[in-house]
């Protein structure tokens, strides 16, 4: 019996297929070793004692993509580079060698109008990876690999995340809310509603009780006739997470790895400031190097309100300015940031930023943002309803805060440092203006 392989019964029979058993690191290591040899899925399934479709799903679910280029060649996945039909030179305007083709350095893909991404056809069919490809050291296209250690980390993260939140999307929740809330407020019971709208709701009566008790619908549990006669249960409400896989590839370790590979890339810290429970909240975006902070008023602490704000910023700033200002975002684990794909990509699927997450209960990992919240609390103390204010008042408050000089900035204000680097016009688009030093007010009197 080979090390790491399950024993095969005598008589040439294949081992019994393991049913309902998850792969562990040893199984995944064996899978990677066989992929490196070019073994087929059917043969790998026989070795692991699993169905070949299980092996195929495991590989496709945990692909690791790399843009490494080839030996002595930079990454370039343009179709015209791949078939050597491009003869363009000096597209980026920075190359000193006028005789050099642009496809040889790979910088052209960001600025060339003829750029057309190309995916290797070998990755569209089994085994879907480049582990055993003999050309991978020469290929300049994007490569896909199966890595046992990476697959195990993703599996463990997903297993942890799948035990939190609710398995319902925002669109499904909005549909349920539109049906259930009006009828509950008419005095109908959830059993009656579920019995008469089963085809429309597509959820059980027990799930409806859970959604109402956790304040996911407009109607609350006091709208149910019997609730006023029952002692409330002491149960902490659980936030709705849109994508339970959102942390895969976006952990704090991934964040640090990305910054090591791109040391000149700035990052912004995102967080939420609450007033009263269930009321309006603020989305704050902190520019760490400049100490500048933005704040946007939201009606509810859900992911839709966050993605809508970034969509408005994307349209107001134009794609080039947005990507320059927000190349990387570091967020906490709140449900309001659980739809990273909607933030990272625009409506056409073009990447505009990257989202990463702090570790759980580790607010110090974005301490600069947390410290700046203290200045917001000078003007709006904890426990004050943010619904009392408008976005214009919030922008006024942030203008005063960002005009306040900081010792660590050489007695300059965040407004001045940001304006020097990015221009004052962008600050106007972001709703900020310079407040004279003697007129700065950092107390509740500002918004009265």
N, C-alpha and C positions, 0 to 999 in steps of 0.2 A: 504493500500500500504506500503510495506516495504521500509525502508530508503535506498536510492541509487538504487532501482530497478525501471525500467520503469513501468508505470501503465498498467494493463491488462484490455482490454475492457470487458464490461459485456457480458454475453452470452457464456463465456468460450472460446472465440476466442483468438488466439495468437496475439500479437502486430505486426503491420506492420514492416517488415524488413527494417532497416535503410540502405539506399543506398548511396554509395559514401561519407560516413561520417567516419572520423578517430576516433579511440578510444581516450578518454581522461583519466586522472589519476583516476577519479571516476569509470569509466567503468572498467579500469584495476584492481582497488582495489576490485571491486565486483567479477571479474574473479578470482583473487587470492583467495578470501574468499571461493568461490565455489570449487576451486581445492583443497583447504585444507580440505574440507568436503568430497571429493571424488565424486563430482557431474560429470555426464557424459557431453561430449561436446554438445550433442543434447539438454540436459536440460539447460546447461549454455547459449546456443544460444537462447533458448526460453526466458530465463530471461533477456538477454541483448538486445533482439530484433534483433539478427544477425544470419546469417547462421552458422551452426555448422562447416563448412569448414573454415569459417573466424576465428572462435575461435581456431581451430586446427592450422592454419597458424600463428596466433598471438603467441600461446604458443611455437611452434617450432622455431619461429624466434627470440624469446627473452629468450632462455634457459640460466640459470646461473648455471655453473658447480662448484662443491665444492669438495675438497679432504680433508674432515674433519675427516674421520675415524668414529669409533663408540665409545660408552661409555666405557672408559678404554682401547680402542684399537686404534692403529695407522692406518693411511690410508695405504691400501695395495690392489691394484687391480690386483694382480697376480692370474691367474686361479688356480694354484696349492694351493695358500693360500685359495681361496674361497671354494674349495672342500676338503680342509685339506689333500691333498695327498702329501704334501711336508714335509720332516723331516730334512731339511738341518739346520746345525748349524755353527756359526762362519764364515759365508760367507764374511761379511764385514771386519772381523779381528779386530774389536774394542770392541765387546761385552765382558763384564767381566763375564757374567753368561754363562758358557759352556753348561748348560743343557737347555737353552732357545732356542726354535725354532726361526729361523730368521723371519718367517712370522709374528711373534707377535709384532715386533717393526717397521717393514715396511722399514727399511733402505736397505734391501736386493735387492729391485727392481732396484736400480741404478747400482749394480755390479754383480748380479747373472746372469749366462749364461742361466739358465732355465726360466728366467722371461718371462711370456706370458700374456699380458694384457687381461683383461676380462671385458666385459660390461654387466651389468644386463639386462636380456631379457625383463624385464618390461619396460625399457626405449626405446625399439624398437617398441612399440605399444602404442596406446592411453591409458592414457593421456600424456605419454612421460616425466612425472615428478615424483618426489618423495614427493610432497607436502603432500599427504594423506597416504603415506606408513607407516604401523605400525612398520616396521623393520628398519626404517632409523636411529634410535638411536643406533642400534646394528651393522648395516652394515658397512663394511670397504671399500667398493667399491666407485668409484667416483659417486657422486649424482648430479641430475639435478633438479633445482627448477624454478618455475616461480615467479618472484618478480615484483610487480606492479611498484615500484619506479624505479627499474633498467630498466624495459621495457620502461617506459616513458622517461627516460634519453636517451636511445638508439634511440627511435623514434625522439626525438627533435634534436639529433645530426645528424641523417640521413637526416632529413628534411632540416637542414641547409647545409649539405655537398652536397646534391643532386642539390642544386641551383648554384653550382660552377663547373668549369671545363667542360669537354666534355664527352659525353656518348660513348666513343670508346676506345677499348683496344689498346695496343701497336702493337699487331699482326695485327689487322684490319687496323690500321693506316699505318703500313709498306706495307700492300697489296695495299692500296689506293695510297700511295706514289709511288710505283713501276709502277703503271698504269698511274697516272695523271701527275707526274712531267716531264717524257720524252716527253709526247705529248704537254704539255703546252709550253715547250721550243722549240718545232717545230712550234709554232705559232698558235696552235689550241685553240679554246675557250673552256671554261668549259661546255658550253651547248652542243657543238659538242661531247666532250669526254663523257659526261654523257649519251647522246642519243645513242652512239655506244657501251658503256660498262656498261650499266645499270645492267645487270645480274652479272657482276664481282664486281662492286663497292658497290651495295646494299645501297647507300646513295643518298640523294637528291642533286640537283644542288646547292640549297641554303647552304647545309652543306659543300659542296666542297669549295664554296666561303669563308665560315667561317674558314675552316682549312687553306686555303691559306693566308687569311688576318691575321691570328694569328700565322703565321710562323711555322705551324706544318708539312709542307711538304718541300722537298728540293727546289721545285720551289717557287718563291715568287710572290707577286702580280704584280711586274713590268714585269714579264714574260707574263702577259696577255695583248693583243694588245691595249685595250682601256684604261687601267689603267694609262698610261703615259699622257693621255689627261684629266684625272679626278683629282679634288682636293682631296687629301687624307683625310679620316675621322679621327677625333681625338678620337680614341677608344683604350683603354688599352687592350693589348693582355691578354688572359686568359690561364693559364698553363693547361696542360693535366694531370688529375688525373686518375691513373690506377684503384684504388679501392676507391670509394666515401664513403664506410663504414669503411675505414681504422682507423678512430679515435675511433670507438666504442670499448670500453674496453681498450683503450690505451691513454686516456686523461692524463693531468698533475695530476689530482686528483687520477686517477688510479695508476699513477707512484708513488705518495706519499704513497698511501695505500699499494702498493707492497713492498716498502722499509721499511714500518713499520712492515710488516709481515716477511721480510727478511732483518733485519738491518745490517747484515754482508756482504751483496751483493754489490760489487762496480758497478758503472755505468759509461758509456762513453758518451760524448756529440758529436753529429754529426752536421756538418753544411757545407755550400757551400761558396766558395770564388770566385767571378767573376772578370774577367778582363775587356773585352768589351762585350756589349750586343750581344748575338748570337754567341760568341766565346767560346773557351775552358774554362773550370772551374776546380776548385779544390774541391775534397771531403776531408774535414778535420775530423779527429777522435781524440778527446781529452781525455786523461786519467786524470781525475780530481785530484785524490790523488797524482799522480806522476808528474803532470804538463807536461807530455809528449804529444806531438801532432804529428799525422801522416798526410800526405797530398798526395793525389793521383790525377793525372791529368786525366781529362775526356774530350772527344771530344764535348759532349753536356750536357746540364743540364736536363737530363731525368732520369727516374727511372731505365731504363735498365742498364745504366752505373754504377749506384750505386749498384744494385744487382750483377752485374758482378764482381765488386771489392770485395764484401764480399764473393762471391763464390771462387775467387782466394785466398783470405786469408784463407778460410776454408780448401782448398786443400793444401796450402803451410804449414799451421801450424799443420794440423791434427786435428780431431774433439776435442780431449781432451784439447789441448792447446787453440784452438779457443774459446771453451765454458768457459774456465778459464779466458781468456783475455776479452771476450765480452759477459758477462752474461746479461747485460741490456744496451740498447741504448736509449738515449734521443735525439730526433730530433725536427726540427721545422716543420711548416706546408707546406713546399715547395712541389711541385709536384714530385720532385726527390725522395722523401721518401714515396710516396703514394702507394707503393707495399710492405707493411710490411711482408706479408706471405712469399714472396720470400726470404726475409732476415732471417726471424725467423726459417724457416724449410729448410732442405737439400732436395736433389732430391728424397730421400726415405721417406720423410715425418717426419723425426726425428727433434725434436726441438733443435735448437742450440743457440738461444738467444731470447730476448724479446724486442720489440720496443714500445716506448711511445712517445707522442708528447707534446711539450710545448703549452701553450695557444696562441691564435692569438695575434700578436703584443706584445709579451712578451719575447723578446730576453734575458732579464735579468735573466730568469729562467735557462739559461745555459750560465751565464756570464763568467765563467772561459774560455770557448771556445772562446767567442767573444773577450775577453781581449788578448788572445794569438794570435789572428789574427793581432793585431797591430805589432807584430814582423815580421809577413809575409809581411806586408805593408812596413816595413823598407827596405826590399830587393826588393819587387815587388810593387811599388806604385799603387794606384787606377788608373784605366784607361789604364793600360798597357796590351797589348794583351798577354794572357797566352799561345797562340799558338806559341809564339817565343821560348818556352822552351821545354825541354824533361823531361821525368819522372826522368832520372838520375840527371838532374839539380835541380829538385824539391826535390829529396831525399837529395842532397847535402845541399840545403838550410835548410831543416828540421834537418839535422845532426848538422849544426852550431847552429840553434835555440835551439835544445834539449841539446846541450853541454854547453849552457850559464847558469851560476850559478844563483840560485834564493835565496833571503833572506828567504822566507817562507819555504824553504827546508833545512834550516840550512847551507846556502852557499854551498849546493850540487847542481849538475845539474840534470835535469829530466832524462837524460841518466843514470847517476850513480844510482839514486834511483830506476829506473825501472830495471836496470841490477841486483841490489841487490835482488829485489823481484822475478823477473821472469827469470833471466839469460841473459847473453849477446848473446847467440846463437839466441834467439828469436828476438833480435834487429837486428841481421844480416839478418834474414829472412824478417824482415820488411823494409829492405833497409837502415838502419841507422848505422852510425859509430861514434866513439868518436873523436871529434876535440880538439886538445890541446888548452888550455885557451888563449894563446897569438896569436893563429892563427884564432880565431873566427872573422868572418866578418858579420856584419848585416847591409849591405848597398847594393845598386844596383851593386856596383863593384864586388860583389861575383859572379854573373852570367854572367859577360862580358868576 
